[in-house]
Amino acid sequence: MRLKHMTRLDIRPENLKATAWGTAATAVLGVLIVAGSRRLNHFDAALVGYTFAVLFATFGVTYRYAMWLMRPTTAIYWRRGWQVFLRPKYIGRNIALWIRHVGSDFVLNAFVFRRGKARWMAHWLIMWGCVLATAITFPLVFGWVHFATVTGDFGTYEAFVFGFPVSRFQIDSLIGFLTFHGLVWASILVTLGVMLAMRRRMRDRSAAAIQQFGEDFLPLILLFAISVTGLMLTASYTWMKGYAYDFLAILHAITVIFTLLWLPFGKFFHIFQRPAQIGVAFYKEVGRLEPPAHCRRCGHGFTSELHVRDLIEAERVLGYRYDIDGEVEHYQWICPPCRRSMLVLAQGRAWADELGTGVYPLGGESPDGVTPRFGNAGVNQGPLGSEDRDNFHP
């Protein structure tokens, strides 16, 4: 039987680019695993399931990240972020700003602290527990780090990184205790953070009103399962003489592998998106130092020229056209208060034309050079907080 119609697989160029980036990142990681483990001589075959899960997650995260960067608005922010960061006259200031943001946003999570102390504590504990666990687990799984007893001295361990000896320590020393229980400390941090986060999601009505299982509860459940099964493994070989260790090891592997496979598709993807937002801070900071864009109606500055021009470019790429015939070439050159005023005046004219009175019931035009006042009670009390002061001038 002949097929009269064939369905052609429509693959967009951005999908091909993202697939190429994902494949390249996965291949590079595979090469590093082979090289770092000295041609798999130090690779533990029992951990092959973890390795393939990490390779899959690497492809998925890179693919999604590449697709995200190719979105018109994200691409503009990404490109402009690097451009403003590398400008010679701002490079010193930008480096200092980068150090400050890494310290406040990453190390301290200050942006979460402003939303609430309990929420900050939960976020901080989960983040640093995961960072510690990742820093320990991945090098061990890949064979980049391994330990061996010193010849003739079974009480001393030697640590190897990429096959090179780096240090020796006694098994029963404080260093040995902290080293071999690193995942225990990470699991305790994550467990405490998950408990605090669960408490907030069950008691905070504002959070409960908008939460979803896949976006809010499932990530916490997965982190809790990984941490608890890991702690149970430690309890099994430390106090229970290995009771049910094989079952617990399989259960722990299932939870970890499932989380790694789910990593590119769920809420955890924001872990990789968040650092890129530091570029937005550079963008805004340089925008404040550059000449402002002046409203074509009232003449007052309301944002940076860089922002307006990039916004116009992004709208055109997305297919939105707000070009205006006359002196004002584009609607984005009108400040937000004047936009609201123009809408009200247009409605007033339409109302007057409908009534046939020739009188505008909603009032006349505002004088040139006078900015309409927005209806917020005061500075910083609008929906955007401090941005009302910066962009929506009173």
RODO-2510 file (C-alpha; in nm, 4 decimals, decimal comma):
residues 394
     n   res          X          Y          Z
     1     m     0,0000     0,0000     0,0000
     2     r     0,1362     0,3386    -0,1019
     3     l     0,1224     0,6371     0,1299
     4     k    -0,0196     0,9403    -0,0447
     5     h     0,0779     1,1809     0,2278
     6     m     0,3991     1,1819     0,4283
     7     t     0,4327     1,3748     0,7512
     8     r     0,7503     1,5799     0,7487
     9     l     0,9258     1,6235     1,0816
    10     d     0,9541     1,9978     1,1333
    11     i     1,2689     2,0692     1,3329
    12     r     1,3392     2,4337     1,4041
    13     p     1,6961     2,5689     1,3874
    14     e     1,6981     2,6531     1,7587
    15     n     1,6185     2,2889     1,8415
    16     l     1,9168     2,1758     1,6378
    17     k     2,1437     2,4301     1,8069
    18     a     2,0238     2,3316     2,1536
    19     t     2,0676     1,9629     2,0695
    20     a     2,4229     2,0313     1,9492
    21     w     2,5060     2,2198     2,2694
    22     g     2,3564     1,9443     2,4842
    23     t     2,5438     1,6741     2,2957
    24     a     2,8711     1,8679     2,3194
    25     a     2,8352     1,9266     2,6944
    26     t     2,7537     1,5596     2,7544
    27     a     3,0487     1,4479     2,5418
    28     v     3,2869     1,6823     2,7244
    29     l     3,1692     1,5504     3,0611
    30     g     3,2119     1,1920     2,9377
    31     v     3,5683     1,2649     2,8291
    32     l     3,6437     1,4289     3,1638
    33     i     3,5080     1,1251     3,3486
    34     v     3,7302     0,8902     3,1493
    35     a     4,0365     1,1137     3,1796
    36     g     3,9811     1,2129     3,5445
    37     s     3,9382     0,8515     3,6538
    38     r     4,2577     0,7507     3,4696
    39     r     4,0771     0,5599     3,1930
    40     l     3,8162     0,4328     3,4408
    41     n     4,0780     0,2682     3,6629
    42     h     3,9343     0,4545     3,9620
    43     f     3,5722     0,4424     3,8434
    44     d     3,3374     0,2391     4,0627
    45     a     3,1204     0,0232     3,8359
    46     a     2,8555     0,0044     4,1085
    47     l     2,7899     0,3760     4,0525
    48     v     2,7312     0,3504     3,6777
    49     g     2,3590     0,4220     3,7242
    50     y     2,4385     0,7544     3,8898
    51     t     2,6816     0,8388     3,6102
    52     f     2,4309     0,7816     3,3300
    53     a     2,1698     0,9817     3,5205
    54     v     2,4147     1,2731     3,5498
    55     l     2,4980     1,2508     3,1782
    56     f     2,1278     1,2600     3,0923
    57     a     2,0738     1,5545     3,3259
    58     t     2,3696     1,7336     3,1663
    59     f     2,2178     1,6973     2,8200
    60     g     1,8712     1,8014     2,9401
    61     v     1,9879     2,1035     3,1388
    62     t     2,2173     2,2246     2,8582
    63     y     1,9442     2,1766     2,5962
    64     r     1,6860     2,3675     2,7991
    65     y     1,9354     2,6373     2,8951
    66     a     2,0322     2,6880     2,5300
    67     m     1,6642     2,7118     2,4320
    68     w     1,6087     2,9625     2,7124
    69     l     1,9010     3,1769     2,5971
    70     m     1,7670     3,1823     2,2415
    71     r     1,4395     3,3440     2,3456
    72     p     1,4332     3,7019     2,2116
    73     t     1,4136     3,8819     2,5466
    74     t     1,6578     3,6471     2,7206
    75     a     1,9008     3,6702     2,4287
    76     i     1,9006     4,0502     2,4466
    77     y     1,9568     4,0525     2,8221
    78     w     2,2328     3,7889     2,7877
    79     r     2,4120     3,9769     2,5093
    80     r     2,3734     4,3196     2,6682
    81     g     2,4700     4,1855     3,0109
    82     w     2,8098     4,0750     2,8822
    83     q     2,8526     4,3946     2,6805
    84     v     2,7880     4,6259     2,9744
    85     f     2,9995     4,4092     3,2065
    86     l     3,3005     4,4263     2,9726
    87     r     3,2806     4,7985     2,8990
    88     p     3,6262     4,9351     2,9836
    89     k     3,5037     5,2374     3,1804
    90     y     3,2774     5,0209     3,3996
    91     i     3,4851     4,7030     3,4311
    92     g     3,6249     4,7832     3,7766
    93     r     3,2855     4,8837     3,9097
    94     n     3,1270     4,5748     3,7560
    95     i     3,3807     4,3384     3,9126
    96     a     3,3121     4,4914     4,2539
    97     l     2,9383     4,4636     4,1874
    98     w     2,9809     4,0993     4,0850
    99     i     3,1663     4,0180     4,4082
   100     r     2,8952     4,1917     4,6077
   101     h     2,6163     4,0025     4,4330
   102     v     2,7902     3,6676     4,4724
   103     g     2,8271     3,7353     4,8425
   104     s     2,4766     3,8687     4,9033
   105     d     2,2667     3,6711     4,6537
   106     f     2,4527     3,3392     4,6458
   107     v     2,6418     3,2994     4,9728
   108     l     2,3880     3,4715     5,1994
   109     n     2,0681     3,4510     4,9902
   110     a     1,9857     3,8068     5,0958
   111     f     1,7164     3,8382     4,8277
   112     v     1,5202     3,5634     5,0077
   113     f     1,5794     3,7172     5,3509
   114     r     1,3792     4,0219     5,2421
   115     r     1,0792     3,7926     5,1883
   116     g     1,0895     3,6475     5,5381
   117     k     1,3352     3,5057     5,7903
   118     a     1,1839     3,1557     5,8008
   119     r     1,1718     3,1374     5,4230
   120     w     1,5343     3,2506     5,4053
   121     m     1,6487     2,9912     5,6585
   122     a     1,4769     2,7100     5,4674
   123     h     1,6228     2,8241     5,1364
   124     w     1,9720     2,8736     5,2808
   125     l     1,9830     2,5308     5,4488
   126     i     1,8584     2,3495     5,1384
   127     m     2,0957     2,5352     4,9074
   128     w     2,4120     2,4788     5,1079
   129     g     2,3185     2,1197     5,1858
   130     c     2,2791     2,0510     4,8131
   131     v     2,6005     2,2378     4,7280
   132     l     2,7953     2,0327     4,9837
   133     a     2,6402     1,7046     4,8669
   134     t     2,7111     1,7849     4,5012
   135     a     3,0723     1,8824     4,5728
   136     i     3,1270     1,5479     4,7468
   137     t     2,9147     1,3084     4,5413
   138     f     2,9948     1,3989     4,1818
   139     p     3,3776     1,3755     4,2081
   140     l     3,3415     1,0392     4,3869
   141     v     3,0945     0,9037     4,1302
   142     f     3,3106     1,0165     3,8377
   143     g     3,6258     0,8670     3,9863
   144     w     3,7921     1,2057     4,0126
   145     v     3,8474     1,1568     4,3863
   146     h     3,9221     0,8313     4,5623
   147     f     4,0820     0,7153     4,8863
   148     a     4,3255     0,4313     4,9525
   149     t     4,5058     0,3005     5,2592
   150     v     4,8748     0,3712     5,2810
   151     t     5,0941     0,0660     5,2204
   152     g     5,1973    -0,0840     5,5525
   153     d     4,9744     0,1523     5,7539
   154     f     4,6070     0,0503     5,7522
   155     g     4,5173     0,3318     5,9900
   156     t     4,6094     0,6028     5,7397
   157     y     4,4168     0,7029     5,4302
   158     e     4,5548     0,8881     5,1294
   159     a     4,3310     1,1102     4,9143
   160     f     4,3813     1,1158     4,5375
   161     v     4,2436     1,3838     4,3025
   162     f     4,2509     1,2927     3,9316
   163     g     4,4923     1,0162     4,0263
   164     f     4,7406     1,2449     4,2036
   165     p     4,8023     1,2082     4,5814
   166     v     4,7117     1,5277     4,7670
   167     s     4,6956     1,4497     5,1397
   168     r     4,7089     1,1844     5,4111
   169     f     4,5090     1,1620     5,7318
   170     q     4,4395     0,9180     6,0127
   171     i     4,1107     0,7325     5,9830
   172     d     4,0123     0,8077     6,3438
   173     s     4,1230     1,1742     6,3283
   174     l     3,8910     1,4758     6,3209
   175     i     3,9699     1,5321     5,9524
   176     g     3,8816     1,1714     5,8772
   177     f     3,5568     1,1956     6,0732
   178     l     3,4498     1,5148     5,8962
   179     t     3,5556     1,3855     5,5544
   180     f     3,3792     1,0500     5,5659
   181     h     3,0649     1,2025     5,7159
   182     g     3,0392     1,4972     5,4760
   183     l     2,7224     1,3621     5,3181
   184     v     2,5718     1,3216     5,6640
   185     w     2,6151     1,6927     5,7356
   186     a     2,4684     1,7741     5,3935
   187     s     2,1679     1,5492     5,4573
   188     i     2,1025     1,7116     5,7943
   189     l     2,1101     2,0603     5,6413
   190     v     1,8715     1,9595     5,3608
   191     t     1,6351     1,7784     5,5986
   192     l     1,6068     2,0796     5,8295
   193     g     1,5515     2,3106     5,5323
   194     v     1,2823     2,0844     5,3851
   195     m     1,0999     2,0688     5,7190
   196     l     1,0962     2,4489     5,7426
   197     a     0,9786     2,4805     5,3829
   198     m     0,7027     2,2228     5,4365
   199     r     0,5884     2,4038     5,7486
   200     r     0,5554     2,7281     5,5531
   201     r     0,3649     2,5628     5,2687
   202     m     0,1181     2,4043     5,5104
   203     r     0,0639     2,7093     5,7344
   204     d     0,1113     3,0131     5,5112
   205     r    -0,2217     3,0803     5,3386
   206     s    -0,0674     3,3005     5,0711
   207     a     0,1683     3,0165     4,9730
   208     a    -0,1034     2,7501     4,9958
   209     a    -0,3302     2,9464     4,7616
   210     i    -0,0953     2,9230     4,4630
   211     q     0,1168     2,6133     4,5301
   212     q     0,1184     2,3147     4,2960
   213     f     0,2278     1,9602     4,3679
   214     g     0,4786     1,9321     4,0828
   215     e     0,6344     2,2731     4,1400
   216     d     0,6227     2,3072     4,5181
   217     f     0,5814     1,9718     4,6968
   218     l     0,7555     1,7240     4,4652
   219     p     1,0989     1,8973     4,4842
   220     l     1,0815     1,8975     4,8638
   221     i     0,9690     1,5339     4,8740
   222     l     1,2581     1,4276     4,6504
   223     l     1,5160     1,6166     4,8568
   224     f     1,3721     1,4725     5,1772
   225     a     1,3759     1,1173     5,0347
   226     i     1,7392     1,1486     4,9252
   227     s     1,8482     1,2886     5,2615
   228     v     1,6572     1,0395     5,4772
   229     t     1,7625     0,7322     5,2798
   230     g     2,1217     0,8557     5,2911
   231     l     2,1035     0,8975     5,6690
   232     m     1,9489     0,5501     5,6985
   233     l     2,2471     0,4055     5,5123
   234     t     2,4806     0,5664     5,7637
   235     a     2,2705     0,4357     6,0522
   236     s     2,2690     0,0863     5,8992
   237     y     2,6464     0,0413     5,8765
   238     t     2,7278     0,2427     6,1922
   239     w     2,4815     0,1110     6,4516
   240     m     2,2855    -0,1758     6,2903
   241     k     2,5722    -0,3936     6,1611
   242     g     2,4636    -0,3465     5,7993
   243     y     2,1014    -0,4510     5,8531
   244     a     1,8936    -0,3911     5,5335
   245     y     2,1886    -0,2060     5,3811
   246     d     2,1385    -0,3535     5,0322
   247     f     1,7712    -0,2556     5,0246
   248     l     1,8470     0,0950     5,1530
   249     a     2,1264     0,1383     4,8962
   250     i     1,8861     0,0490     4,6130
   251     l     1,6149     0,2773     4,7533
   252     h     1,8628     0,5637     4,7871
   253     a     1,9880     0,5073     4,4319
   254     i     1,6310     0,5172     4,2980
   255     t     1,5575     0,8506     4,4666
   256     v     1,8837     1,0094     4,3489
   257     i     1,8563     0,8818     3,9910
   258     f     1,4918     0,9894     3,9623
   259     t     1,5821     1,3374     4,0868
   260     l     1,8670     1,3666     3,8367
   261     l     1,6410     1,2536     3,5520
   262     w     1,3743     1,5050     3,6600
   263     l     1,6258     1,7865     3,7090
   264     p     1,6007     1,9464     3,3606
   265     f     1,2203     1,9483     3,3610
   266     g     1,1158     2,0631     3,7074
   267     k     1,1595     2,3514     3,9440
   268     f     1,5248     2,2705     4,0093
   269     f     1,6099     2,4170     3,6688
   270     h     1,5969     2,7624     3,8282
   271     i     1,9257     2,6686     4,0000
   272     f     2,0957     2,7187     3,6637
   273     q     1,8906     3,0221     3,5651
   274     r     1,9471     3,2225     3,8811
   275     p     2,3213     3,3047     3,8270
   276     a     2,2398     3,4558     3,4863
   277     q     2,0192     3,7128     3,6582
   278     i     2,3308     3,8815     3,7942
   279     g     2,3728     4,0112     3,4382
   280     v     2,0400     4,1920     3,4774
   281     a     2,1877     4,3735     3,7783
   282     f     2,4804     4,4923     3,5629
   283     y     2,2331     4,5986     3,2950
   284     k     2,0300     4,8087     3,5385
   285     e     2,3349     4,9531     3,7130
   286     v     2,4952     5,0703     3,3884
   287     g     2,1547     5,1979     3,2744
   288     r     2,1423     5,4257     3,5804
   289     l     2,4848     5,5679     3,4914
   290     e     2,3971     5,6279     3,1270
   291     p     2,1757     5,9164     3,0010
   292     p     1,8068     5,8486     3,0710
   293     a     1,5338     5,8158     2,8117
   294     h     1,3066     6,1221     2,8198
   295     c     0,9349     6,0918     2,7697
   296     r     0,8296     6,2361     2,4341
   297     r     0,5124     6,3771     2,5948
   298     c     0,6165     6,5274     2,9284
   299     g     0,9945     6,5434     2,8786
   300     h     1,0907     6,3752     3,2049
   301     g     1,3401     6,0898     3,2299
   302     f     1,1829     5,7576     3,3260
   303     t     1,4290     5,4770     3,2400
   304     s     1,7546     5,4209     3,0505
   305     e     1,7810     5,4673     2,6731
   306     l     1,9448     5,1257     2,6566
   307     h     1,6361     4,9669     2,8083
   308     v     1,3938     5,1422     2,5742
   309     r     1,5893     5,0562     2,2598
   310     d     1,6291     4,6926     2,3640
   311     l     1,2608     4,6698     2,4489
   312     i     1,1691     4,8028     2,1039
   313     e     1,4021     4,5478     1,9445
   314     a     1,2544     4,2610     2,1476
   315     e     0,8987     4,3604     2,0551
   316     r     0,9842     4,3704     1,6855
   317     v     1,1454     4,0266     1,7006
   318     l     0,8305     3,8939     1,8705
   319     g     0,6117     4,0507     1,6049
   320     y     0,4668     4,3379     1,8093
   321     r     0,4544     4,6763     1,6353
   322     y     0,3960     4,9908     1,8389
   323     d     0,5432     5,2379     1,5906
   324     i     0,3720     5,5782     1,5778
   325     d     0,3561     5,8208     1,2868
   326     g     0,4893     6,1648     1,3770
   327     e     0,7527     6,2999     1,6148
   328     v     0,7130     6,0107     1,8600
   329     e     0,8443     5,7195     1,6568
   330     h     0,7497     5,4461     1,9046
   331     y     0,5093     5,3990     2,1939
   332     q     0,7920     5,2885     2,4266
   333     w     0,9255     5,6442     2,4270
   334     i     0,6190     5,7463     2,6330
   335     c     0,6540     5,7123     3,0111
   336     p     0,4042     5,4889     3,1960
   337     p     0,2127     5,7763     3,3681
   338     c     0,1631     5,9472     3,0322
   339     r     0,0463     5,6231     2,8761
   340     r    -0,2287     5,5934     3,1350
   341     s    -0,3196     5,9580     3,0849
   342     m    -0,3335     5,9157     2,7060
   343     l    -0,5635     5,6163     2,7440
   344     v    -0,8030     5,8130     2,9656
   345     l    -0,7986     6,1113     2,7282
   346     a    -0,8650     5,8866     2,4292
   347     q    -1,1612     5,7353     2,6094
   348     g    -1,2838     6,0841     2,6951
   349     r    -1,2688     6,1896     2,3321
   350     a    -1,4572     5,8784     2,2241
   351     w    -1,7180     5,9500     2,4906
   352     a    -1,7540     6,3108     2,3786
   353     d    -1,7886     6,2088     2,0154
   354     e    -2,0519     5,9549     2,1137
   355     l    -2,2504     6,2146     2,3122
   356     g    -2,2033     6,4769     2,0437
   357     t    -2,1435     6,7486     2,3030
   358     g    -1,7877     6,8378     2,2071
   359     v    -1,6991     6,8450     2,5788
   360     y    -1,4574     6,5954     2,7281
   361     p    -1,6246     6,4621     3,0474
   362     l    -1,2954     6,3189     3,1736
   363     g    -1,1024     6,6439     3,1534
   364     g    -0,8675     6,8097     2,9057
   365     e    -0,5091     6,7615     2,8005
   366     s    -0,2370     6,7900     3,0617
   367     p     0,0025     7,0842     3,0022
   368     d     0,3316     7,0166     2,8257
   369     g     0,6182     6,9327     3,0605
   370     v     0,3861     6,8162     3,3399
   371     t     0,3882     6,4479     3,4232
   372     p     0,0557     6,2916     3,5299
   373     r     0,0692     6,1605     3,8849
   374     f     0,0017     5,7925     3,9407
   375     g    -0,2450     5,6788     4,2023
   376     n    -0,0127     5,5133     4,4549
   377     a    -0,0164     5,6587     4,8036
   378     g     0,3585     5,7242     4,8064
   379     v     0,6998     5,6362     4,6697
   380     n     0,7814     5,2618     4,6854
   381     q     0,4195     5,1697     4,7622
   382     g     0,3305     5,0566     4,4112
   383     p     0,3295     4,6990     4,2788
   384     l     0,6994     4,7159     4,1830
   385     g     0,8316     4,8566     4,5083
   386     s     1,1492     5,0611     4,4610
   387     e     1,1129     5,0414     4,0813
   388     d     0,8150     5,2775     4,1119
   389     r     1,0605     5,5393     4,2332
   390     d     1,3134     5,4649     3,9593
   391     n     1,0875     5,4195     3,6586
   392     f     0,7437     5,5614     3,7448
   393     h     0,8347     5,9053     3,8717
   394     p     0,5647     6,0818     4,0824
***
